[in-house]
Structure formats: structure tokens, C-alpha cells
């Protein structure tokens, strides 16, 4: 990369100055100088812009600073996200870990049926165990540290997205892909949550960066296979994405198929064996949770109990919602990219997931980094300069004609200076075919303009020399640095990498991206059209648009939307410290709040259950459905008729609070807490969470 302090405009000015004041330099030296400066500019996609881009350029200048910056950003991300998303971020991770270490914590029906594995919760259980050993198991640490640990995982995923884009394209594309990832609102909202989907997304990205892509030196195969096995153990549906990738790898390795299969089988057996040992230890019996999970959700399609969506939902709502405004650069990037393998993988995953009736946004979160790669291709392509096709062809014709005429003249008199001139032109053509200036110091001839000598000093062949100089001057005026280019039609303007954006690595190698064609050398002068923004400005405008669009959504969903069910747990915890024993009842849709892992105290918590119809009971209704049909009757049946002790605290959404307010007041309850939850109430979820406390 070029030096951070050298912006594109500075380098252009420097090149222009050299062209004006260093015309006496040897031709080859000027050619090399021009090529070096062009390479410096081509590797500064984020320079020559606002201070933000310059800071980012310095931050990604080395691997160490890059990962440190990503880690700090994701830690900030983790502390900023304080809202509720889905039950699984608690009941499939930290709640289970709390039960594993401290002996209490809610295990949902899935754990009783052997549908979930203990491998992922074990990570947080180890963290809780360390805190318990040092007597640091305070509520705040139990809540924050798992998020911070997940932030470390997220930073690793971001870093390997950069590596993946660098492998498949180049460093500039990787920079833009990483920037797109950091600007994604859904990634910001989801990546630091303790969800198995978040872990799957990280493992998928890291595994793709270790994948044995054709044309590159790959890391040991066992690393890639280990990452794939870990993803499948944590989230069995991850196998959907890896089936075609593994099959493609085996098809390409037919000559060494036996050795490759040995690695797959050995690592796979070891990984699944370790999973069996972990799950068998905590279940108390041998349990293959991956098979149980696939049988329940895929074969029996029991997940539809929690809602079903049409086949097209991921294409019309799911994926467009999570990618947000990035869909514009994503579509352009896919269209421009020569290598569409990641797009085919993304498309395959969405199609297969569409066959499952139960759909959620988080299920397709692992494909989002793949889309960010194509956003990076689009933004980087916009930063590349344009060349005028008509000018290029015209210049080639002029040089060819001049060489031909000079060669014919030289045959007539081999001792004339024209023979020497032909060799000069050949040198200029062979040393890279750039816009470098050719000069013969012995004759005073210069392709940048007329010589200071008179025609009388030129000698033999003066007429031919003058015609050649006129052609060279006319061509040079059209491309001289800082000059205004003539306006051209739209089809004459062509990006220098229209045919070379992320070439297929099977033909050229994964790292052999050639943004400049041999026939189309890049002319990186500062001249542009008379009016209108440059391509780099368009890329920066799109980036600014992504920031302006994503930032409010990320802040709203991370700080405001669905925050009431988290805040109420802090209220319950504070209330438990004021009474001898707290007994809280949550009259809400099941798993609407965190549970014991957010209290970490001696309290009694109860909620409305919502198990699916595992016994195939006709006209089955779960407890939550029964309650919402007639809340007062349910209360009488559960408490008054059984003469059971009433709960000390009742937590409910505001709509239900209005229906039960008078009834609960007669049972000696009073309002003691109210928390904002969402601006978009839906179904049984209302705008506020209310708490009623029983008076003694």
C-alpha cells in the first residue's frame, strides 16, 4: 500500500510536476516512475477523502492494528446493544450455562427432549465457573462478560471476512467489504448476542477464509474441516451451507481423494465424538442432538408450531430486511463480479431454508458476510478510474502508423537517425505500454510536444518527423495531466476493470486479480469530465448513505426497541433485595424476558409455558393460549380454586394490564413499575411492561 499521508490528489500533483520539470530524465526511468505512482494510487481506495476514510486507512495498515480496531469496535458494539431480540439468546446459552454452574436456571422443553447441545453453553459455563472460583459471580458480570466474549468472536469473524475478500479479490476490495460489514445494522444488532446463529456466522466466515480455494496456498485442511464440524455441532442446519462446498472440494481432489476423505472422516469423527461426550455427560445418557434437531425441525417440521411463512419469505422480506440499504451495492457487486461462487452459495442457502415452513431473520444471518463481500466489490469498482476507449484506440493507431512509416524509411538508409528512433519507439512500447514519454536526446525529439529546435536542424526525413510530432502532440493534449478531457458519449467511457473484477481463481489464481488489462493500461490522471461527481465520490456518497441509513436503525434497535423486558428484570432483582422472598409471575408470551441468569438470586420465577404438541393431542392448546382465551378464569383455576399462595409480583404487557387491573386490585395488587418496550406493538406484545406488587 501507499503511504497513508499520500492522497490521490497529492500523487497526481507530484506526477504532473515531474512531467513538467523532469523531461530530461531517461525514458525508462520515467516509465518506472509512472508505473510506481499508478500502483500507489490504485492501492489507496479510501484515501483522498474525509478524515474518517484516512483514519480507517491507517487502522487497517497492519494485521495487528486491524484486529485491535475491530475488537474495540465490537466491544463498544456489545456495550451499546441493551435490548431483547429472541428467547434463544438466553435460553440456549447463558440460562443453560447458569444452570450448569450454579445448579439453577430454566431448561426449556427442548433440553428435556434432547434437541439442543451443551457445547455452545459450555463456553459461557466455563466463564461463569472462573468467576465463581474467584467469588466474582456478581449479576452485572454474569450479564456483561458473555456479551463481551461474543464480541471477541465477532471481531474474529470480521477479520476473517477481510482475509476472505483479500483472498478472492484484493486488499482494496477487502477494505470496502469490511467497511460494509461494520456499517450493517443487522450485524451490529445481532453479532454480539449470545445466539447460536451468531456463533454459526463467525464459524462460517472463518471456515470460508480457510477453505481450499483453487489457485491459492491453503492452510492445512484439518483447520477448515474442524471449523465446519464446529459449526454443524453448534447449529446442525449449518450443514445446508457446507454440503455443496465440501462436495465441490472433493470433486476437485479426485487424484488425492483418499487422503482428503481421511481428513474429513478423522476430524468429523473426533468432533462428533467430543460432542457426544459433552452431551452425554450433561444429559446423563448418550444423545445425538444433531440428529434429534434435524429430525424435529426438518424431517417432522415441528418448528411450524411457532409460526410458518410462505416459501418466498426469505427472498421478499427476510433477506432484504437484514441487508437493508446494502442491497443496492450488493446487486451491483454481484452483477460486476466475475467470481460469483459466494453468491451461488448464498442463493443455495436461501433456497434450501425456504423449504422450511418456520422462518426467522436470524436463521439466514450467516449468509450476510457473503453479501458484504459483493458490496465491497461494488464500492471498490466505483473507486477505480475510467479510461476513454476512443482515446486508447486512437493512440494505438497513431503509434502503429508512426512505427510503420519510420521502419520503411529506415530500410532506405540504415545509418540515418530514423533507425535509432525506431528502436526508441520499440523501447517505449516494450517497457510496459504506458503513457510514458519517449525522448531521443541526440536529436531533441520529444513526444510531449515540439522540440525547441528548428526543422532545419532535424535533417533527413523532416517531413515525416513533423507529421509524427503533430500526431503525438494531438494525442498527448487529450491525455495530459490536469487538462480537461473532451466530453464523450456514455458508451465510450469504460471502467478499467469491467472485465477484470475478481477473476475466477481457477484460471488466474485467487490472488491474481488484475484490475488493469494488458491492452488497457490505467491512466490515472486527474482529468475528469467537466461536470458531475467522479466515480470515487460516488462510492463515498454511497458509503455515507449506508452510514446515515444504518446508524439510526442500529441505535434504535440496540438501545430502545424491545428494551422493557430487559429493564423489568433489573426491577425484579432490586425488589428481591427488599423482601424476604420474591415470587414473580410473568403473564406474557412464553420466554419474553431473560430469567435466572439475569437475577442470580434466591427467587421464584414462573411463566406461561408454550410446549409444542409432542403427544399429538387433538385440538391442542398450550398454557399461554389457554390463559389468553380467558385470563380471569385461568387465574381462578390456578390460584383461587387451589388455595395457592399468590405471587408477590405480576409482570405483564400494558394491554393485558388494562384488562386485569380491576381484578388484580381486588386481590390487593398495586402498580409498582412501568417500562417502555416498543413503538411497534404486535399481537400479545404491547408498548409497555407493567408490574403489579401485592400489598401485605
N, C-alpha and C positions, 0 to 999 in steps of 0.2 A: 504494500500500500504506500501511497504517497505520504508525505509529512502532513500531520494534522493542520499545520498552520498554512499550508499552501492551498488556497482555494482555487477553483477553476478559473475565476477571473484573473487571479494573480499569475497563474501559469500561462494563460493566454497572453497577458500583457508582456510577460517575460519572453515568450516566443516571438511576439511581434517586435520587441526591441532587438532581439538577436537578428531577426530578418532584416532590420533596418540598418544596424550598425556593425554587423559581423559578416558582411558579404564577401570578405576576403578569405574566410575560413575555407579549408579544403572541402570539396563536395561530400566525401564520405563522412567527414566529421559532422557536417550539417545534417546529413541523413540520420545518423545515430542520435544526434541531439533532438531532432524532431520526433523520432520514434520513442525515445525515453519520455519526453514530455507528454506525448499522447498516451503512453501507458500509465503515467502518473494520473492523468485526468480520468482515464477510464476506470480507475480503481478508487475514485472518490465520489461515489454516488450520493453521499449525504453531505458533501461539503458545499461551499458556496451558497449557503442559505442562512436561515435564522440560527441564533445561538444554540437552540435546542439540538439542531442537527449536528453542530460542531461538537457539543458535549457528548452526544451519542457516538460520534465518530471516535473520540478519544476513549470512551468507555469500552468500545469493542476492539481496541487496538491490540489486545493480547488476550489469551485464554483466561489468565488469572483475573484481570480486571473485568472481563466479560462475565464470568461466573459470579464474581463478587457483586457486581452491579445487579445481576439477575436475582441473586439471593436476597439482597437488601430490598429490592422491589417487591419480591413475593412475601417477605416478612411484613413489609408495610401493607401489602395486599391482605394478608391474614388478619392483621390487627384492625383493618378497616371494615372487613365483612363481619357484621354482627347480627345477621338476620337468619330466619328459618327458611329452608328450601324444601326438603323432603324428609320423611321419617328415617330413611336408611342412613343418613349421615350421623345418626345417633344410635339407632337400634341394630345396625350391622357393624358397628365399630366400637365407639367409646363406651356405650352402655354394656356391651358384652365384655369388653376389657375390664370395666369396673367390677363386673360380676366375677371374672376370673381371678382378680387380685384381692378384692375386699370381701367377697362372699355374698354380696347382694347387688342387685341390678336386674332389670327386667329382661328376660329372654322371651322373645315373641314366639308365636306358634311355629315359625319356620325352623327355629332351633330345636324344637321338640320333634319335628318331622325329619330332621337331618338334611335340610335343604341348603344350609349355609356352612361354610368352612371357617375354622378358627384361625387360619393362617394370617389373614389380614388383621383381625382384632389382637392377635398375639403381639404385633408390633407395638401397639399402644399399651398392651398389658405389661410389656417389658418396661416401658417408660413409667407406668404407674408403680411398678414394683420397685424401681430405683427410687422414686420419690418416697414410697412407703418405708424403705430401708433407712433413709436419712431423715425420716419424720418430716418430710416436706409436702405431704399429701394435703395441701390446702385446696379449697374449692377453686380458687382463681387459677392455680397452676394446673389442676386437673382439666380445666376448660381450655386454657390458652396453649399449653405445650403441645397437645396433639395437633392443633391447627398450625403451630409453628413448624412441627416436624413435617406436616404435609406441605408446608411452604417450601421446605428444603427439597422435597420430592418434585414439586412443581418447577423449581428453578433448574433442577437437573433435566427435566423434560424440555424446558425452554432452550437450554444449552444444546441439547442433542437435536432439537429442531434446526438450530443454526448449523450444526455439523451435517445434518441430513441434506439441507438445501445446498450447503457448500459442496458436498459430495456429488449431488445430482446436477448442480449448475456451477455456480462460482461464489466467491465470497460476497460480491456485491448483492447478488440475489438473496443470499443467506441473511444479510443485514436487513434487507427490506422484509423478508419473511418473518424474522424475529420481531421487527418493529410492528408488523401486522398482528403478531401473536400478543404482544404486550398491549395493543390497543383494543383487543377483542373484549367486549363487555361480558360475554358469557364465560370466557376463560377466567376473567377477573372474578366473576361471581362464583365460579364452581371449583377452580383448581385447588384452592386451599381448604376446601371442606373435606371432612373425613369420610368420603364416599368411596366405595369400591370402583365406581366409574372414574373418579379422579386418578386413582392408582392405576387403573387399566389404561387411561390416556397417557400417563407418563411411561409406563412399560411399553406401550405400543410405539411411542415416538423413539424411545431409546433402542428398542429392538430394530426398528427400521433403519436407524443410523448404523447399526451393526450388521445389517443384512448384507449377504454376499452379492452385492450388485455387480453385474458384468463390467469388466474393464477397470476395476479398481482393486487395490490390495486390501483385502478384507481382514478384519480381526479374526482370531480363532473362532471356528464355527460353534464351539460349545457355548461361547458367550451369548451368541444370538439365540441358540436353542434354549438356553436357560431363561432368558428374558421372556420368550414366548411361552414356555411352560409356566413361569410365574404368573403371567397374565391370565392364562387359562385356569390356573388354580384359584386365583383370587376372583375371577369373573369368567365362568365357563363359556359364556356366549362370545368371549374374545376369540374362540376358535373359528368363528364365522369369518373373521378378517384374515386369519393366518392359513386357512386351508388352501386358497389359491397361491399364496406366496410360497408356501413350502412345496406345493406341487410343482410350481414353476422352477424352483431351485433344484428339485430332484430331476426334473426333465432336462435341465441344462447340464447336470453332472452325471450323465449316463455312463461315461467312461470310468468314473470313480464312484459309481452308485453304491457299491457295497460299503466303502469307508464312510460315505456320507450317512447312509442309513444306520450304520453302527453308532455314529454320534447322536443322531436323533433318538434312536431307541434307548441308548445308555442314559442320556441326560433326561429323557422323558420318564423312564422308569424310576430314576433316582428322585426326580421332582415329585412324581405322583406317590412314590413310596414315602417320602417325607411328609406329604400332605396326609396320607393315611395314618401315619404315626401320630401326627398332631391332633387330627380329628378323633382318632380312636381313643386317645388319652382323655380328651375332654368330654366326648360322648359316652365313654365307658364301654364302647363296643366298636367293632370295625364298621366304618361308614364311608362309602364312596359318595361324597357330597356332590361331586361334579356330575355324576350320572343321575343322582336324585334331582338335581337342579334342572338339568336338561329334560328329564322325563316329565317333571311337573310343569315347567314353563313352555317347553317347545312341543314335546310329544302330546301331552294331555291338555296343553293350552289352558291351564288353570289360572294363569295370570289375568285372563279376561274378567275374572271376578272383580278386579279393581278398576275395570273400565276397558272399553275397546274403542278402536278408531278405524276409519276406513283405510284401505290399502295405500292410498296416495298421501296419507297424512304427513309422512316424513318429507315428501317432496314439496308439498304445497304449504305446510305450516311448520313442521319440526325443524328441518334444516334451514330454511330461510329465516326463522326466528333466532336460532342460535348464532348464525353467521352474521346477521344484521346487515349493516351497510357494506360490509366486506364482500357481499355477493357481487357487487359491480366489478371490483378488481379481480375477484375470483373467476368470474366468467371470462373476462378479457384475458387473464393469465392462462386459463385452460385453452382458449382459442389460439393464443400466440405460442404456447409451449409446443415444442417438438416431442418432448418426452412426456407422455400422458399416463404413465403407469400408475402413479399415485392417484390420479383421477379415476382410472378404471377400478382401483382398489376401493376408493371411496364410494363409487357408484355400486359396486358389487355389495358392499356392506349395507348400504341403504336399501337396496332391493331385497336382500335376504331378511333384514329386520322388518321390512314392510309386510312380510307374510305372517308375522306375529301380531295377534289382534291387540294386545296390550302394548301401548307405545308411550314413551316419555321422552322429554327433551334430553335428559341426561344419558339415555341409552346410546345416543349417537355422538356424545361428546368426544370420544376417542378419535373420530374422523376429522374433528375441527383443525388440529395442527396440519393435516394434509392439505386442507383448503388454504391455510395460511401460506403454504409453500407457493401456491399458484398466485396468491396475492402479491407475494414478493417478486415473482416473475413479471407480473404486470407493471408494478411500480418501478422496478429496475429498467424494464424496457422503455418506459417513458423517459427515463433519465438519459438514455443514450442519444447521441446527436444524430442528425439526419444528414444525408448527402443528396445532392441533386443528381438524379440519374442522367439527365441530359448533359450535364457538365462533364460527368465522368466519361460518357461515351465520346463526347466531342474531343476531350483531351487525348484519349487514346488514339483517335483518328489522326489528330494533328501530329502526335509523336511518331506514329507509324509512317505517315506520309513523309515527314521530315527525314526519318531514318532511311527510308527507301530512296529518296532523292539524293541524299548525301552519299549513300553507298554507291549509287550509279555514277555519281561524279567522281568518287574516289577511285573507281575502277579505271577511269580515264587517266588519272595522274596519281599513282600510289604515294608519291612523295609530297603531295600537297597537304596542307593543314586540314583538309576535309576528312582525310583518313583518320587523322588524330581526333577530329571532332566526333566521328562516328564511334570511336572507342569510348569517348567521354559519355555520349548518349547511352551506350550499352552499359557502362558502369552505373549510370543513374537508374537504368531500368532493372539491373540485376540486384542492386543493393536494397531492394525492398519495394520498389514500385511506389514510393511515397511521393508527396508533393515537394520533396527536397529540391533545392536549386542546384543546377549543374553549371559549372563555370570553367572556362579554359583561360587560365591566367596568361598564357603566352600570346593569345590573340585579343584579349579584352572582351571576349564574348560572354554575355550573361543572359540567362533565360528570364531574369526578373525584369528586364526592361532593355532599353537601348544602351549600348556601350557609350562611353564618353568619347570614343574615337570617332573620326570621320570615316565615311565609306571609302575614302581614298586610301586609308591605312589598312583596309581589310585585305586587299589583294585579290587573288584569283577566286572566282565564284561569289563575288559580292552580291550579285542579284539574288542568287539562291539563299545566301545568308540573310539578306534583308527580309525576304519573304518569310523565312523561318522565324526571324525575330518578331515580325508583326503577328504571326500566329501565336507565338509563345506569349507575347505581351497581352494579346486579347484574352487568351485563356487564363493568364495569371491575374488579370484585373477581375475576372469573375470569382476567383477564389482567394484573393489577397485578404490577409487578416485585418479585421476591423472595417472592411468595406461593406457596403450594402449590397446584398445579393439581389439580382433581379427577381421579380415575382414569377412564380411558376405555377403551373396547374397542379391540382392535388395528386394526380397520378404520377407526376414527375418526382415528388418527394417520397423518399423511401428510407425507412429505418435501416441502419447498417446491420441490424441483427434480425431482420424479418425472417431470414431463412436459417438463422443460427441460434435460436433461443433454446438453450438446454437441449443440445443434440442428443440423440439416442446413444447411450453409453455403450451399447453393444457394438456400435460401429466406430466410435471415436474415443471411448473411454469416458468414465463418469466425470473425470476432471478435465476433459479436453474440450471444454466449452470454447467456441471460437466466435465471439461476437463480431469479429471482422473477417469478412471473406477475403481470400487472396486476390480476387478480382475487384473487390470493393474496399480499398484501404480507407480507414476512417480519417476524415478531415475535421479536426476538432477546432476549427477556428471559431471565433466569437460571432461571426456574421450570422444573422438570422433573418427572418422575414422582417419587413419594415414595421409591421404592426402585429399585435397579438402576443400572447404568452409563449414562452419556449416550452419544450417538452418537459424539461426538468421542473419548471414552475408548475406545470400541470400535475406532475407527480406529487410535489409538495402541497399543492392545493387539495389533492385527494387525501393525502395524509392528514392535513389539517381538518378536512371534513370528517374523516374517520374519528379523529380525536374529539371534535365538537359533538359528534353524534353519540359516540360510545361513552364518553365521560359522564354525562348526566344519568344515563341508564345504569352504569356501573355504580355510581354513588347512590342512586335511589334504591336499587335492588340490594345493595350491600349495607345501607345504613337505615333505611326506612321501611321498605316493603316487607311485610310479614315479620315484623320485629316484636309484636306484642306477646307472642307465645314464648319468646325467649326472655323478655323482661319480666313476665309473670313468675318465672322460676326463681329469679332473684328475689322477688317479693315473698314467695313461699319460703325460701331459705331464711330470709330475715325474720319472717314471722315464726319460724320454727325455733329461733333462738330466744323468743319471748314467752313461749309456753312450754309446759312440761312435755307434752306430746302432741304433735300436729298430725291430723288425719285429713288429707286433701282428696277431694273427688273431682275429676275432670270430666264434666258433661260436654264433651266436644267430640268431633270425629276422631277415631282412634289414632293414637300416636301423633297428636297435633303439637305436642311440646316435647322438649328433652325430658329426661326422667332422673333417675338416681345419680347419674354421672354429673348432673348439674346441681345436685343438692349435697351429696356426700355427707349425709347425716342420718340420725335415727328418726325417720319419719315414715308415715304410712301413706302411700300414694295408690290411688285406684282410678281406672279409666274404663270407658266403654270399649269392649272388645269387638273385633271385626274379623274373626277367622273365616276362611272360605268354607264352602260346603264339602268337606273332606269325606263325609259319610254318605253323600248323595241323598240327603233328606229332601223329600218333596216340599216345594214351596218354602224353601229355607230362608230365614231372615237372621242376620247376625244381631248381636246385642245392641249395637248402635242404631240399626234400623228399627228395632222394636222400641227403643227409647224415643226416637224422634216421631214415631207414629202417635204416641200419647205420653208425653213426659211426666205428667202428674200421676197417671196410673202406674207408670214404671216406678216412680218414687215411693208410692204407697206399697207396691208389691215388694220392693227390695228392702224398705226400712220400717215403715209403719206396721205393716202386717206381721213382719218377723220380729218386731220389737227390738230391732238392732240399734246400736248406738249410732247417732247421726255424725256425719263428718264435721270437723271443725271449720273447714274451708271448702267452698264450692267454686270451681273455676268454669266459666262458660263464655261463649261469644255473646255479643250485645243483643243480637236478635232473639236468642233464647232467653236472655235475661229479661227482656220485656214481657215474655210470656209467663215466666215463673216468678216474677218479682213479688207479686202479692202473695202467692202461695208460699214462697220461702220466708217472707216476712212473718207469716203466721207461725212458721217453725222457728222463730226467734233468730233469723238471719238479718244481717245488715250489710249495706255496701261498704267495702273497705279497700277496694282497689279498682282502678280502671286504666287500661293501657291501649294506646293506639296500635293497630295491627296493619291495616292496609286501606288504600284508597279504592281498591277494586274488589269489593266483597262478591263472593260467588257461592251459590249453594248454601251449605251449612256454615260457611266461613263468613263472618261479619267484619265490620270495620274496627271494632274494639273488642278487647278481652276484659271481662268483668269478674271481680272476685267478691264473694259474699262470705262473711265471717259470722260464726254463731256466737251469740251473746250468752254468757254464763250467769 
